[in-house]
Amino acid sequence: MYLNKIFTPVQIPYFNFISIGYPIIFFVVVLFLLYWLLFSWRHFILVLILSSGTFYPIYLSYPIHNFSKQSKEVANLSVMTFNTHGFKEDGTFELIENNLTDIILLQESRENQQKKWKEDKLEGYYSEYYDLLSIHSKYPIIKTNEIKQTEGNLSGHAAYFDIDLGFDTIRVINLYMEPMYIDKALVKDIIKSNTAEEIEESSKKIESKLIRGMVMHEKRLRELVPFIKKSPHPILLASDLNSTPGSYEYETLNSFLSDSYIQAGEGNGTTFHGFKFPIRIDYMFHSKPFEVIEAKVIRKKFSDHFPVIISYKLHN
């Protein structure tokens, strides 16, 4: 999985596969360690040393204890990122209302779904919409545009919003990475398959979709990264990345932006529960002028994703 920092999905996509099922791999490693702990402490120490590299990737989804120094600063900006699943589930609007932040970034949400709600519940917020992306901000949005792709017809979306906080201007990016289009029926096909041929056929379909999605992600990042690096303002990037920690996509963004949840979050950081197998695919990233004061995942099932809320201190 560490090789995702070196090889792109176009070059070798299979390293990226490991990041998806990594919690299972880690569970096997833990069982192996427990076995040697019971039967040979010398072997346990040896295996613990040899498997030490497996602990950090799991920490990126489950930071049980945050080793970062707890800040005594007071936050001056709160941000939510949330894939609403098209507001299909009753209670999704209420979930946002009960956890309002200064800036709300939504994915899989269209303008016509939010107009009346915005008028009734978000009075005073500035709002912008780009297909499946939307933003609601307490602060004025002074400049905005879609970040268009020139390389291929990609199905994800990205847009930026320059926001005047009064004491500084920040650039907020809302990113919805291309979905993999792996539905529950396809996963059930593998589970219910009775023959090796059926399992192989269903597995190849999933493999093909994963490779296609990862290659599309690489194309988007190839154009998005230079745009981010040229930003004249401090950056916040909210994303349904459709990729897990340790993936090529995550490593690419995390190489020059910081993962906000890991800075101050504790406990279970997984955000997607659609397949009954929790994974972390929703993120907030930030550039250096931001300090993370608090980070949390709201574990309420009104979408197939959980909202992520980060509180920041922006230093002048």
C-alpha contacts under 8 A as a table, 3 or more apart, distances in Angstrom:
res1	aa1	res2	aa2	distance
1	M	4	N	5.70
1	M	15	F	5.63
1	M	16	N	6.71
1	M	18	I	6.23
1	M	19	S	6.24
1	M	246	G	6.34
1	M	247	S	7.18
2	Y	5	K	6.09
2	Y	6	I	8.00
2	Y	246	G	7.03
3	L	6	I	5.22
3	L	7	F	6.14
3	L	15	F	6.86
4	N	7	F	5.31
4	N	8	T	6.57
4	N	15	F	6.32
4	N	16	N	6.51
4	N	246	G	7.22
4	N	247	S	6.10
4	N	248	Y	4.75
4	N	251	E	7.17
5	K	8	T	7.80
5	K	248	Y	6.25
5	K	251	E	6.06
5	K	252	T	7.20
7	F	11	Q	6.05
7	F	12	I	6.21
7	F	248	Y	7.87
8	T	11	Q	5.24
8	T	12	I	6.19
8	T	13	P	6.93
8	T	218	E	7.25
8	T	248	Y	6.55
9	P	12	I	5.12
9	P	13	P	3.97
9	P	14	Y	7.60
9	P	16	N	7.07
9	P	211	I	7.37
9	P	214	M	5.94
9	P	215	V	5.66
9	P	218	E	6.88
9	P	248	Y	7.26
10	V	13	P	6.25
10	V	215	V	5.75
10	V	218	E	7.66
12	I	15	F	6.59
13	P	16	N	5.54
13	P	17	F	7.02
13	P	211	I	6.24
13	P	214	M	7.28
14	Y	17	F	5.06
14	Y	18	I	7.09
15	F	18	I	5.64
15	F	19	S	7.48
16	N	19	S	5.55
16	N	20	I	7.26
16	N	247	S	5.41
16	N	248	Y	6.44
17	F	20	I	5.51
17	F	21	G	7.14
18	I	21	G	5.61
18	I	22	Y	5.76
19	S	22	Y	4.97
19	S	244	T	6.20
19	S	245	P	6.83
19	S	246	G	5.81
19	S	247	S	5.66
20	I	243	S	7.59
20	I	244	T	6.04
20	I	247	S	7.96
20	I	279	I	7.82
21	G	24	I	5.71
21	G	25	I	6.74
22	Y	25	I	5.01
22	Y	26	F	6.11
22	Y	58	I	7.54
23	P	26	F	5.02
23	P	27	F	6.12
23	P	58	I	6.71
24	I	27	F	5.03
24	I	28	V	6.42
25	I	28	V	5.22
25	I	29	V	6.43
26	F	29	V	4.98
26	F	30	V	6.26
26	F	54	T	6.75
26	F	55	F	7.80
26	F	58	I	7.31
27	F	30	V	5.10
27	F	31	L	6.31
28	V	31	L	5.11
28	V	32	F	6.22
29	V	32	F	5.04
29	V	33	L	6.25
29	V	51	S	7.57
30	V	33	L	5.02
30	V	34	L	6.19
31	L	34	L	5.07
31	L	35	Y	6.21
32	F	35	Y	5.15
32	F	36	W	6.56
33	L	36	W	5.31
33	L	37	L	6.08
33	L	44	F	5.97
33	L	47	V	6.80
33	L	48	L	6.80
34	L	37	L	4.91
34	L	38	L	6.35
34	L	44	F	7.87
35	Y	38	L	5.41
35	Y	39	F	6.45
36	W	39	F	5.04
36	W	40	S	5.17
36	W	41	W	6.40
36	W	43	H	5.96
36	W	44	F	4.78
37	L	40	S	5.81
37	L	41	W	5.29
37	L	43	H	7.76
37	L	44	F	5.21
38	L	41	W	7.32
40	S	43	H	5.37
40	S	44	F	6.19
41	W	44	F	4.75
41	W	45	I	6.21
42	R	45	I	5.32
42	R	46	L	6.36
43	H	46	L	5.03
43	H	47	V	6.03
44	F	47	V	5.22
44	F	48	L	5.91
45	I	48	L	5.00
45	I	49	I	6.20
46	L	49	I	5.29
46	L	50	L	6.25
47	V	50	L	4.98
47	V	51	S	5.93
48	L	51	S	5.23
48	L	52	S	5.88
49	I	52	S	5.22
50	L	53	G	7.53
51	S	54	T	5.65
51	S	55	F	7.74
52	S	55	F	5.85
53	G	56	Y	6.40
53	G	57	P	7.92
54	T	57	P	6.17
54	T	58	I	7.07
55	F	58	I	5.49
55	F	59	Y	6.33
56	Y	59	Y	4.93
56	Y	60	L	6.64
57	P	60	L	5.34
57	P	61	S	7.45
57	P	245	P	6.91
57	P	246	G	6.23
58	I	61	S	5.56
58	I	62	Y	6.05
58	I	63	P	7.89
59	Y	62	Y	4.78
59	Y	63	P	4.68
59	Y	64	I	7.37
60	L	63	P	6.17
60	L	245	P	6.12
60	L	262	I	6.65
60	L	269	G	7.88
61	S	245	P	6.91
61	S	268	N	6.58
61	S	269	G	5.05
61	S	270	T	5.88
61	S	279	I	7.57
61	S	280	R	6.10
62	Y	266	E	7.34
62	Y	267	G	5.47
62	Y	268	N	4.75
62	Y	269	G	5.53
62	Y	270	T	7.44
63	P	66	N	5.99
63	P	262	I	6.99
63	P	265	G	7.02
63	P	266	E	5.12
63	P	267	G	5.26
63	P	268	N	6.83
63	P	269	G	7.23
64	I	266	E	5.35
64	I	267	G	4.30
64	I	268	N	7.05
65	H	266	E	5.69
65	H	267	G	6.89
66	N	262	I	7.56
66	N	263	Q	7.57
66	N	264	A	6.47
66	N	265	G	6.72
66	N	266	E	5.70
68	S	263	Q	6.38
68	S	264	A	6.88
70	Q	264	A	7.51
70	Q	293	I	7.73
71	S	293	I	6.17
73	E	293	I	7.04
73	E	313	K	7.07
74	V	293	I	7.21
74	V	313	K	6.61
75	A	78	S	7.44
75	A	292	V	7.99
75	A	293	I	6.05
75	A	311	S	5.80
75	A	312	Y	5.02
75	A	313	K	4.50
75	A	314	L	7.87
76	N	311	S	7.51
76	N	312	Y	6.19
76	N	313	K	5.21
76	N	314	L	6.83
77	L	102	D	6.29
77	L	311	S	5.78
77	L	312	Y	5.20
77	L	313	K	6.39
77	L	314	L	7.41
78	S	101	T	5.18
78	S	102	D	5.19
78	S	103	I	6.48
78	S	309	I	7.14
78	S	310	I	5.77
78	S	311	S	4.27
78	S	312	Y	6.13
79	V	101	T	5.47
79	V	102	D	5.95
79	V	103	I	4.77
79	V	104	I	5.88
79	V	105	L	7.60
79	V	309	I	5.68
79	V	310	I	5.39
79	V	311	S	6.38
80	M	100	L	7.95
80	M	101	T	6.23
80	M	103	I	6.35
80	M	104	I	4.83
80	M	105	L	5.94
80	M	307	P	6.71
80	M	308	V	5.65
80	M	309	I	4.44
80	M	310	I	6.53
81	T	104	I	6.23
81	T	105	L	4.77
81	T	106	L	5.86
81	T	107	Q	7.92
81	T	238	A	5.90
81	T	239	S	7.10
81	T	282	D	7.63
81	T	283	Y	7.48
81	T	284	M	7.24
81	T	307	P	5.81
81	T	308	V	5.41
81	T	309	I	6.63
82	F	105	L	6.43
82	F	106	L	5.00
82	F	107	Q	6.26
82	F	240	D	7.80
82	F	282	D	7.68
82	F	305	H	7.13
82	F	306	F	6.65
82	F	307	P	4.42
82	F	308	V	6.45
83	N	86	G	7.98
83	N	106	L	5.65
83	N	107	Q	4.47
83	N	108	E	5.80
83	N	109	S	7.65
83	N	240	D	6.72
83	N	303	S	7.47
83	N	305	H	5.92
83	N	306	F	7.51
83	N	307	P	7.15
84	T	87	F	5.31
84	T	88	K	7.85
84	T	92	T	6.97
84	T	106	L	6.68
84	T	107	Q	6.27
84	T	108	E	5.89
84	T	109	S	6.33
84	T	302	F	7.97
84	T	303	S	5.67
84	T	304	D	7.80
84	T	305	H	7.08
85	H	88	K	6.20
85	H	89	E	7.99
85	H	107	Q	7.71
85	H	108	E	5.51
85	H	109	S	7.17
85	H	303	S	5.58
85	H	304	D	6.57
85	H	305	H	7.53
86	G	108	E	5.19
86	G	109	S	5.05
86	G	110	R	7.35
87	F	90	D	7.36
87	F	92	T	5.95
87	F	93	F	7.38
87	F	109	S	7.03
87	F	113	Q	7.63
87	F	303	S	7.36
88	K	92	T	7.90
88	K	303	S	7.44
89	E	92	T	6.09
89	E	302	F	5.50
89	E	303	S	6.23
90	D	93	F	7.73
90	D	302	F	6.83
91	G	94	E	5.08
91	G	95	L	6.09
91	G	302	F	6.00
92	T	95	L	5.11
92	T	96	I	6.64
92	T	302	F	5.15
92	T	303	S	6.88
93	F	96	I	5.34
93	F	97	E	6.29
93	F	117	W	7.82
94	E	97	E	4.89
94	E	98	N	6.07
95	L	98	N	5.30
95	L	99	N	6.54
95	L	300	K	7.80
95	L	302	F	7.55
96	I	99	N	5.19
96	I	100	L	5.89
97	E	100	L	5.36
97	E	121	K	7.36
100	L	104	I	7.61
101	T	104	I	6.23
101	T	309	I	7.89
102	D	137	S	5.88
102	D	138	K	5.37
102	D	139	Y	7.57
103	I	135	I	7.15
103	I	136	H	5.79
103	I	137	S	4.46
103	I	138	K	6.48
103	I	139	Y	8.00
104	I	135	I	5.60
104	I	136	H	5.08
104	I	137	S	6.37
105	L	133	L	7.61
105	L	134	S	6.02
105	L	135	I	4.68
105	L	136	H	6.72
105	L	174	N	6.55
105	L	238	A	7.01
106	L	109	S	6.31
106	L	133	L	5.83
106	L	134	S	5.25
106	L	135	I	6.29
106	L	174	N	7.81
107	Q	132	L	5.72
107	Q	133	L	4.84
107	Q	134	S	6.70
107	Q	174	N	7.92
107	Q	175	L	7.85
107	Q	176	Y	6.27
107	Q	240	D	7.15
108	E	132	L	4.60
108	E	133	L	6.33
109	S	113	Q	6.97
109	S	114	Q	7.83
109	S	131	D	7.68
109	S	132	L	4.99
109	S	133	L	5.97
109	S	134	S	6.67
110	R	113	Q	5.54
110	R	114	Q	6.95
110	R	129	Y	7.23
110	R	130	Y	7.80
110	R	131	D	5.88
110	R	132	L	5.31
110	R	133	L	6.86
110	R	134	S	7.22
111	E	114	Q	5.38
111	E	115	K	6.22
111	E	129	Y	5.97
111	E	131	D	7.46
111	E	134	S	7.37
112	N	115	K	5.63
113	Q	116	K	7.81
113	Q	117	W	7.96
114	Q	117	W	5.16
114	Q	118	K	5.77
115	K	118	K	5.21
115	K	119	E	6.36
116	K	119	E	5.11
116	K	120	D	6.15
117	W	120	D	5.16
117	W	121	K	5.67
117	W	122	L	7.21
118	K	121	K	5.46
118	K	122	L	4.76
118	K	123	E	6.80
119	E	122	L	6.04
119	E	123	E	5.93
120	D	123	E	6.64
122	L	125	Y	5.64
124	G	138	K	6.61
125	Y	136	H	5.76
125	Y	137	S	5.12
125	Y	138	K	4.65
125	Y	139	Y	7.24
126	Y	135	I	7.96
126	Y	136	H	5.51
126	Y	137	S	5.01
126	Y	138	K	6.17
126	Y	139	Y	6.83
126	Y	140	P	6.18
126	Y	141	I	6.76
127	S	134	S	7.26
127	S	135	I	5.48
127	S	136	H	4.45
127	S	137	S	6.34
128	E	134	S	5.71
128	E	135	I	5.44
128	E	136	H	6.88
129	Y	132	L	7.71
129	Y	133	L	5.83
129	Y	134	S	4.38
129	Y	135	I	6.61
130	Y	133	L	5.00
130	Y	134	S	6.16
130	Y	146	E	6.95
130	Y	157	H	7.99
130	Y	159	A	7.24
131	D	134	S	7.83
131	D	157	H	7.83
132	L	157	H	7.12
132	L	176	Y	7.96
133	L	157	H	7.16
133	L	158	A	7.59
133	L	159	A	7.72
133	L	174	N	6.99
133	L	175	L	7.84
133	L	176	Y	7.45
134	S	174	N	7.95
137	S	140	P	6.99
137	S	141	I	7.46
139	Y	163	I	6.39
139	Y	164	D	6.15
139	Y	165	L	5.87
140	P	163	I	5.78
140	P	164	D	5.62
140	P	165	L	7.51
141	I	144	T	7.14
141	I	161	F	6.33
141	I	162	D	5.73
141	I	163	I	4.54
141	I	164	D	6.47
142	I	161	F	7.61
142	I	162	D	5.73
142	I	163	I	5.88
142	I	164	D	6.64
143	K	161	F	5.87
143	K	162	D	5.02
143	K	163	I	7.34
144	T	159	A	7.34
144	T	160	Y	5.54
144	T	161	F	4.42
144	T	162	D	6.15
145	N	159	A	5.76
145	N	160	Y	5.79
145	N	161	F	6.97
146	E	157	H	7.94
146	E	158	A	6.04
146	E	159	A	4.08
146	E	160	Y	6.39
147	I	157	H	7.67
147	I	158	A	5.26
147	I	159	A	4.93
147	I	160	Y	6.86
147	I	224	L	7.70
148	K	157	H	7.94
148	K	158	A	7.27
149	Q	152	G	7.16
149	Q	153	N	7.62
149	Q	154	L	7.32
149	Q	220	R	6.93
149	Q	223	E	7.15
150	T	153	N	8.00
151	E	154	L	8.00
151	E	219	K	6.72
151	E	220	R	7.82
154	L	157	H	7.93
154	L	178	E	7.01
154	L	216	M	6.79
154	L	220	R	7.82
155	S	177	M	7.95
155	S	178	E	5.47
155	S	179	P	7.80
156	G	175	L	7.83
156	G	176	Y	5.36
156	G	177	M	4.81
156	G	178	E	4.21
156	G	179	P	7.25
157	H	175	L	6.02
157	H	176	Y	5.17
157	H	177	M	6.60
157	H	178	E	7.70
158	A	173	I	7.05
158	A	174	N	5.65
158	A	175	L	4.46
158	A	176	Y	6.21
159	A	173	I	5.75
159	A	174	N	5.51
159	A	175	L	6.76
160	Y	171	R	6.65
160	Y	172	V	5.58
160	Y	173	I	4.35
160	Y	174	N	6.35
161	F	171	R	5.64
161	F	172	V	5.11
161	F	173	I	6.35
162	D	169	T	6.62
162	D	170	I	5.66
162	D	171	R	4.45
162	D	172	V	6.28
163	I	169	T	5.52
163	I	170	I	5.41
163	I	171	R	6.32
163	I	172	V	7.37
164	D	167	F	7.59
164	D	168	D	6.19
164	D	169	T	4.56
164	D	170	I	6.77
165	L	168	D	5.42
165	L	169	T	5.84
165	L	170	I	7.51
166	G	169	T	7.46
168	D	316	N	7.40
169	T	233	H	6.36
169	T	234	P	7.59
170	I	233	H	5.13
170	I	234	P	5.08
170	I	235	I	6.17
170	I	236	L	7.61
171	R	231	S	7.43
171	R	233	H	5.63
171	R	234	P	6.00
171	R	235	I	5.01
171	R	236	L	6.39
172	V	235	I	5.87
172	V	236	L	4.78
172	V	237	L	5.81
172	V	238	A	7.65
173	I	235	I	7.51
173	I	236	L	6.23
173	I	237	L	4.66
173	I	238	A	6.15
174	N	237	L	6.11
174	N	238	A	5.06
174	N	239	S	5.96
175	L	237	L	7.30
175	L	238	A	6.11
175	L	239	S	4.59
175	L	240	D	6.55
175	L	241	L	7.30
176	Y	239	S	5.68
176	Y	240	D	5.12
176	Y	241	L	6.29
176	Y	242	N	8.00
177	M	217	H	6.58
177	M	239	S	7.39
177	M	240	D	6.21
177	M	241	L	5.08
177	M	242	N	6.01
178	E	213	G	6.38
178	E	216	M	6.88
178	E	217	H	6.54
178	E	242	N	7.12
179	P	213	G	6.64
179	P	242	N	6.16
180	M	209	K	5.93
180	M	210	L	5.84
180	M	212	R	7.70
180	M	213	G	5.16
180	M	242	N	7.50
181	Y	209	K	6.92
182	I	186	L	6.59
182	I	187	V	7.64
182	I	206	I	6.73
182	I	209	K	7.13
183	D	186	L	5.61
183	D	187	V	6.86
184	K	187	V	5.16
184	K	188	K	6.13
184	K	275	F	6.67
185	A	188	K	5.02
185	A	189	D	6.20
186	L	189	D	5.11
186	L	190	I	6.95
186	L	202	S	6.87
186	L	206	I	7.58
187	V	190	I	5.49
187	V	191	I	6.66
187	V	202	S	7.97
188	K	191	I	4.98
188	K	192	K	5.97
189	D	192	K	5.27
189	D	193	S	5.83
189	D	199	I	7.66
189	D	202	S	6.49
190	I	193	S	5.19
190	I	198	E	7.41
190	I	199	I	5.25
190	I	202	S	5.86
190	I	203	S	6.93
193	S	196	A	7.72
193	S	198	E	5.60
193	S	199	I	5.64
194	N	198	E	6.88
194	N	199	I	7.65
195	T	198	E	5.34
195	T	199	I	6.44
196	A	199	I	5.12
196	A	200	E	6.06
197	E	200	E	5.10
197	E	201	E	6.13
198	E	201	E	5.13
198	E	202	S	6.26
199	I	202	S	5.33
199	I	203	S	5.96
200	E	203	S	5.04
200	E	204	K	6.06
201	E	204	K	5.26
201	E	205	K	6.53
202	S	205	K	5.17
202	S	206	I	6.52
203	S	206	I	5.18
203	S	207	E	6.08
204	K	207	E	4.90
204	K	208	S	6.00
205	K	208	S	5.19
205	K	209	K	6.33
206	I	209	K	5.19
206	I	210	L	6.11
207	E	210	L	5.16
207	E	211	I	6.17
208	S	211	I	5.30
208	S	212	R	6.16
209	K	212	R	5.11
209	K	213	G	6.09
210	L	213	G	5.13
210	L	214	M	6.08
211	I	214	M	5.15
211	I	215	V	6.13
212	R	215	V	5.30
212	R	216	M	6.31
213	G	216	M	5.11
213	G	217	H	6.20
214	M	217	H	4.95
214	M	218	E	6.30
215	V	218	E	5.09
215	V	219	K	6.42
216	M	219	K	5.10
216	M	220	R	6.34
217	H	220	R	5.16
217	H	221	L	6.20
217	H	249	E	7.03
218	E	221	L	5.16
218	E	222	R	6.04
218	E	249	E	7.21
219	K	222	R	5.15
219	K	223	E	6.88
220	R	223	E	5.58
220	R	224	L	6.02
221	L	224	L	4.75
221	L	225	V	5.59
221	L	249	E	7.62
221	L	252	T	7.96
222	R	225	V	6.01
222	R	226	P	7.49
223	E	226	P	6.10
223	E	227	F	6.86
224	L	227	F	5.17
224	L	228	I	6.31
225	V	228	I	5.13
225	V	229	K	6.23
225	V	253	L	7.73
226	P	229	K	5.04
226	P	230	K	6.25
227	F	230	K	5.35
227	F	231	S	6.61
228	I	231	S	5.35
228	I	235	I	7.65
231	S	234	P	7.34
231	S	235	I	7.43
234	P	286	H	7.91
234	P	287	S	6.01
234	P	288	K	7.56
234	P	289	P	6.45
234	P	290	F	7.80
235	I	286	H	5.67
235	I	287	S	5.29
236	L	284	M	7.02
236	L	285	F	5.80
236	L	286	H	4.60
236	L	287	S	6.72
237	L	284	M	5.64
237	L	285	F	4.99
237	L	286	H	6.27
238	A	282	D	7.78
238	A	283	Y	5.86
238	A	284	M	4.58
238	A	285	F	6.48
239	S	282	D	5.68
239	S	283	Y	5.37
239	S	284	M	6.52
240	D	281	I	5.97
240	D	282	D	4.49
240	D	283	Y	6.62
241	L	244	T	7.78
241	L	249	E	7.58
241	L	250	Y	7.84
241	L	281	I	5.49
241	L	282	D	5.93
241	L	283	Y	7.19
242	N	281	I	5.23
242	N	282	D	7.40
243	S	247	S	6.30
243	S	249	E	6.57
243	S	250	Y	6.92
243	S	280	R	7.70
243	S	281	I	5.20
244	T	247	S	5.71
244	T	250	Y	6.96
244	T	279	I	6.79
244	T	280	R	5.51
244	T	281	I	5.10
245	P	250	Y	5.70
245	P	251	E	7.60
245	P	280	R	6.96
245	P	281	I	7.46
246	G	250	Y	6.05
246	G	251	E	6.06
247	S	250	Y	5.22
247	S	251	E	6.08
248	Y	251	E	5.17
248	Y	252	T	6.00
249	E	252	T	5.23
249	E	253	L	6.53
250	Y	253	L	5.44
250	Y	254	N	5.90
251	E	254	N	4.97
251	E	255	S	5.89
252	T	255	S	5.43
252	T	256	F	7.71
253	L	256	F	6.12
253	L	257	L	5.87
253	L	258	S	7.98
253	L	285	F	7.90
254	N	257	L	4.92
254	N	258	S	5.49
254	N	259	D	6.36
254	N	285	F	7.61
255	S	258	S	7.68
256	F	287	S	7.66
257	L	285	F	5.84
257	L	286	H	5.45
257	L	287	S	5.18
257	L	288	K	7.68
258	S	285	F	5.23
258	S	286	H	5.27
258	S	287	S	6.33
258	S	288	K	7.82
259	D	262	I	5.70
259	D	263	Q	6.77
259	D	283	Y	7.19
259	D	284	M	6.27
259	D	285	F	4.70
259	D	286	H	6.78
260	S	263	Q	5.26
260	S	264	A	7.10
260	S	283	Y	7.58
260	S	284	M	5.51
260	S	285	F	5.30
260	S	286	H	6.37
260	S	292	V	6.38
260	S	295	A	7.24
260	S	310	I	7.14
261	Y	264	A	5.74
261	Y	265	G	4.87
261	Y	269	G	7.72
261	Y	283	Y	7.43
261	Y	284	M	6.99
261	Y	295	A	5.34
261	Y	296	K	7.15
261	Y	310	I	7.21
262	I	265	G	5.53
262	I	266	E	7.74
263	Q	292	V	6.28
263	Q	295	A	7.87
264	A	292	V	6.30
264	A	293	I	6.52
264	A	294	E	5.52
264	A	295	A	5.46
265	G	269	G	7.56
265	G	294	E	6.69
265	G	295	A	4.62
265	G	296	K	5.79
266	E	269	G	7.37
266	E	295	A	7.90
266	E	296	K	7.65
269	G	280	R	6.45
269	G	296	K	7.81
269	G	297	V	6.52
270	T	278	P	5.86
270	T	279	I	4.87
270	T	280	R	3.99
270	T	281	I	7.34
270	T	297	V	8.00
271	T	278	P	6.99
271	T	279	I	6.15
271	T	280	R	4.85
271	T	281	I	6.24
271	T	282	D	6.04
271	T	297	V	7.25
271	T	305	H	5.44
271	T	306	F	4.92
271	T	307	P	7.31
271	T	308	V	7.79
272	F	278	P	5.64
272	F	279	I	5.42
272	F	280	R	6.06
272	F	281	I	6.59
272	F	282	D	7.72
272	F	304	D	5.95
272	F	305	H	4.52
272	F	306	F	6.45
273	H	276	K	5.28
273	H	277	F	5.96
273	H	278	P	4.75
273	H	279	I	6.86
273	H	304	D	5.70
273	H	305	H	6.39
274	G	277	F	7.36
274	G	278	P	7.73
274	G	304	D	4.92
274	G	305	H	7.37
275	F	278	P	7.39
282	D	308	V	7.37
283	Y	308	V	7.27
284	M	308	V	7.79
284	M	310	I	7.59
286	H	290	F	6.46
287	S	290	F	6.16
288	K	291	E	7.47
289	P	314	L	5.89
289	P	315	H	5.56
289	P	316	N	7.36
290	F	312	Y	6.20
290	F	313	K	5.81
290	F	314	L	4.64
290	F	315	H	6.37
291	E	312	Y	5.48
291	E	313	K	5.07
291	E	314	L	6.32
291	E	315	H	7.58
292	V	295	A	7.33
292	V	310	I	7.12
292	V	311	S	6.09
292	V	312	Y	4.60
292	V	313	K	6.41
293	I	310	I	7.67
293	I	311	S	5.48
293	I	312	Y	5.37
293	I	313	K	6.66
294	E	310	I	5.78
294	E	311	S	5.06
294	E	312	Y	7.19
295	A	308	V	7.57
295	A	309	I	5.90
295	A	310	I	4.49
295	A	311	S	6.39
296	K	308	V	5.97
296	K	309	I	5.47
296	K	310	I	6.57
297	V	306	F	6.51
297	V	307	P	5.90
297	V	308	V	4.58
297	V	309	I	6.31
298	I	306	F	5.91
298	I	307	P	5.51
298	I	308	V	6.37
298	I	309	I	7.60
299	R	306	F	5.77
299	R	307	P	7.60
300	K	306	F	6.54
301	K	304	D	6.78
301	K	305	H	7.43
301	K	306	F	6.88
302	F	305	H	7.91
302	F	306	F	7.96
303	S	306	F	6.85
